[in-house]
Structure formats: structure tokens, C-alpha cells
């Protein structure tokens, strides 16, 4: 069975989360440098069947696109060209970084680990994926 993979895309690094094969549980997978993401995805897809990519859609409070969207658009074009048979959906990612930090705080993660932006990105991707699964 295929999985769903979510990406919290950033200029420097991208958080990645994935579902189990039954598409019930979303789990943080890793954080990848943005410039290496497509190569990493090619390697992952060669080993695991992925039926859908979910890419976070950053918006401002009033719903207009965030500044980083201009960086995400070229990535989306490359993603479509690299994986023409895997559809891509977007999910609103407003407040996911704040929610990720709050999750880390509530779970008792040390102050040093909470400063790890890669971990925040990975948890943010997991939240994006959980939101998608919840809204199915």
C-alpha cells in the first residue's frame, strides 16, 4: 500500500512527514536541506510507494500568500516534472511552527532540543499531514 508524504518547505531546510501504509498515522520522518530535497525524494520514492505529496501552503493571517510562496512555486514545478504520476495537494500551514514548538514544550523536550529548527520543521510537517488526514 502507498503512503502519503508531507513537506514543510523552507528556504534552508524542509521537514518531511509520512503516513503508515494504512494512512492512519502521521509520523515525522526527517529534515532535508532544501537544495537536496528532490534528490532525497527520488531516493525515497524508489524504495517506498508514495501516492500523494502534501506541501504546506504558508499564508498570512488574512489568507493572502506568504513571501516564501515565491520560493515554493519553483519547487512545485520541479516536483511535478520529477514525479508526474504523483499528485500534489496543498494544505494551509498557518501556525504550524508555533504548534510544533508548543508540542515540544508540552512533551517535555529539553530547551536545547527546542532550539533545533530542524526538529520544529519535522514536527510542522507532521502537523500538516495530520491536518490533511483529519480533513479527509
Secondary structure, DSSP 8 states (H G I E B T S, - for coil): --EEEEEE--SSEEEEEEE-TTS--EEEEEEEEGGGHHHHHHHHHHHS-EEEEEEEE-B-TTS-B-TTHHHHHHHHHHHHHHTTTSEEEEEE-TTHHHHHHHHHHHTT--HHHHT-HHHHHHHHHHHHHHHHHHT-
